[in-house]
Amino acid sequence: MSYIDINCDLGESYGLFKIGNDKEVLKHISSANIACGYHAGDHNVMMETIQMAKKYHVNIGAHPGFPDILGFGRREMNVSTREIYNLTLYQMGALSAFAKAEGVKLVHVKPHGALYNMAAKSRLIADSIAQAVADFDSTLILFGLSGSELIQAGKAKGLNTAQEVFADRTYQPDGSLTSRNDENSMIHDMNIAAQRIIRMIREGKVATTDGTDIAMTADTVCVHGDEPAALNFITELKHALTKENIEIRKSWPR
């Protein structure tokens, strides 16, 4: 039997604003990327999400993003690499405090939204994030888009990395994710998404928007928790993977 890590972006509620169904989603995944208060989340939500992840024995990861709650961290910001280093460090530290209080440890770090996509293409941005992770805790796993600059930067800093693929997103021929501004950026058909993920795991390939195949390494699979059908999406994906003898389980620590 093969196995794969399934991660989901969680803890993205804020104050009276509620998003996602974190409690139910956590029953079906192995890694949780928890918002750290900049693009989403707040001190109460961070604590509650860590407590739920602990209850369901799910790995806890920091999900740092740009300080842009209004844009949900999905708008690019023109900031210096030093500021990217600082904001990454700040958010990891914040979530780590809650984890420590609950007697658990952070396992991984995955940048969010625009920060993630910019780090996938820019080595300077990727280096800033990787350096922040290395300086904070060099045992953390750095999640990055499969084949991206962030993965290369993490390896160069001596970090363990996890190459990430997406169940609900389409890919461009250069390996980048299709912009959310495009109509075909998201995959809503669970059958199509499941077959794509199975192929990435089994064959290391995925079809892009122009129909060509590109190489893809799948260490962990992301499903977005803010999508309305996220819970159904995850449970159906889990069912499809199980039928293929692919088990969802934590890949770290090894």
N, C-alpha and C positions, 0 to 999 in steps of 0.2 A: 504493500500500500504506500502511495505517495502522500505527502502532507504539504500544507501551505499555510502561511500566516495570513489572516484576514484582519485588516485594520480599518478603523472608522474614525472620522473627525467628530468629536463629541464635546459636551460642555459648552455649547455655543448659545445657550440662553443668557439673558442679561436683564437683571432687575425683574420687571413685570413682563418682559418680552420672552416668550417661551418658544423654543424651536427644537424640533426633533423628538424622538421617543427613546431617550438614552437608556432608560432602565430595561426596556425590552430588547433593544439592539445589543446591549452588553451580554445578553445570554447566548448570543450566537457568534461572537467574534473572539479574537485572541489578543488583539492589541488596540488600545484606545489612545487616540491623539487628542489631548485635552487642551482646549483654548485657554490662553493665559491672561486674558483681560484686555488685550490690545485690539484685536479685530472682533472679539466676541468674548463672552464669559465674564464673570466677576468673582469676587472673593467667596461669596456663598456658593455659587455654581461650581467653582473649582473644587471646593471641599466636598460638596455633595457627589460630584462625579468621581472623585478619587475614592470616596467611601463605597460607591456602587461598584466601581471597577475592582476594588479589593474584595468585596463580597462575592463577585463572580469569577475571581481569580484571573482577571484580564491584565495583561501587561500595560503599564502606564507610561505614556510618552508626552513630552511637552510639544505643543503646537503653536510656536511663536509666529506672529504675523505683524504686518504694518499697523501702526496706531490709527486705525481707520474704521471705527465701528459703523459709521454711516454707510460706508461702502463695503462692509463685511470683509475688509482686507483684500478685496479682489481688484482694487485699482492700483496701478503702478505708482510709486512715489520716487521722486528724484532726491535721494538722500545719499550721504557719503558712506563709504565702506566702513568707516569708523563708527558711524551711527548704527549701521546694520549689525556690527559686532556688539555694540552696547545694548541695542534693543533685544537681540537674541539672548544675550547673557542675562539681562534683567528679567525676561519672561521665564527662562529656565529656573532662575533662582526663586521666583515667586511660586511657581508650581511645586518646586522641590520642598519648599517650606511646609506646604500642606501635606505632601507625601510623608515627610519626616514626622509630622505630628500624628499621622495615621500608622506609622511603623512600616511603611513601604518605601520602595525606591523607584526613581525613574529608571526606565529601561532604554528608552529611545527618544530621539528628537526628530520631528518632521516639520519643516517650515510650512506655512499656510499660504494658499492663494497666490497673489501676485508675487510675494517674496519667493515662494517655491518656484514659480515659473521663471522668474528673473534669474534665480540661482542655477536653474537648469541650463541656461545659455551663457551666463556671464561668469567667467572664472574668478574675477575679482570679488563679485558678490558671494559666490560659492566659497571662496577662501575665507571671507570674513565670518560666514556662518560656521564653517568647519573649525576655524580657529577658536571661536567662542565655545563651541562644544568641547573641543580638546582641552581648553583652559579650565572649563567648568568641571568636567568629569570625562576623562578619556576612555572610560569603560562604556559610555553610552553608545548605542547604535544610531548612526545617522541614516535616516530614510531620505531617498532622493529618487527622482524620475530615472527609470532604467536607462543606462547609457549616458547620463547627463554629466555636466560639469560638476554638479554637486557631489556626485558619486566619486569622481576623480579627485576632487579636492579633499573629500573625507579620507580617501585612501592615502593621499599624499601627507596628510596630517597624522597618519597612523591609526585612524579610527576604523572600527568595524562598520561596514555599511550594509544597507539592505536596499536592493534595487526594486523599486516599486512600479507596479502596473495598475491600471484602472479598469474596473469592471464596467463603469457607466460613462466612460468618456471615449471619444474617437481620437485617432492619431493622425498627425501630418507626416508626409514622407520623410522629414528630417528627424522624426522620433518625438517631436514636441506634441503637446496636447492641443487639440483644436480650440481656438478661442471661444469662450462662452458667448461672445457676441454673434457667433455663427449659428445658424439654425441646426446644423448637424453636429453640434458639439457634444450632446448628451445621447446616450443610448437608453431608451426606455423599455425596449423589448427584452425581457429577462432571458428568453431562450437564446437570442442573439448574443447577449452579454456573456452568458454562461459558456457558450461554445467558443467565444473568443478567449475567455480566461483559460479554459481547458487546453486550447491550442497553445497559448503562451506558456503554460506549465509543461505540457508534453513536448511541444515542438520548438519552443523558443521563438515563435513568429507571431506577427499580427498583421492584418490587412489595414492599410491606411485609407484615407478618404478618396484617394485616386485609384484604389484597387491593388496597388503594389504591396508586396510583403516586405517587412523589415524585421531585423533580429530584435528580440526582446527577452531580457532576463527577468524572471519573476521570482523574487524572494518573498515578497509580500504583496497582497492585493488590497487596493483601497475601494471602499464603497462610501459614498458621501452621506453622512447622517442627517444633513439638513434637507434632503430631498423628501417630498411628501410621502413617497412610497418606499422610503428607505428600508423599513422593517420587512415588508413583503419582498423587496428586492434581495435582501440578505438571506432570508429564509429560503427563498427559491434557489438562490445561488448555492447555498449550503446543500440543498437537496440534490442539485445537479452534480456537484462535486462528489458527494457521497456515492452516487450511482456510478461514478467513474473511479471509485476507490481512491479518492483524494480526500484526506482527512484534514479538517481545520484544527490547527493546534499551534501553541506558542513555539516559535523558533528560537527564542532567546529567553534567558541566558543559556548558552550551550554548555 
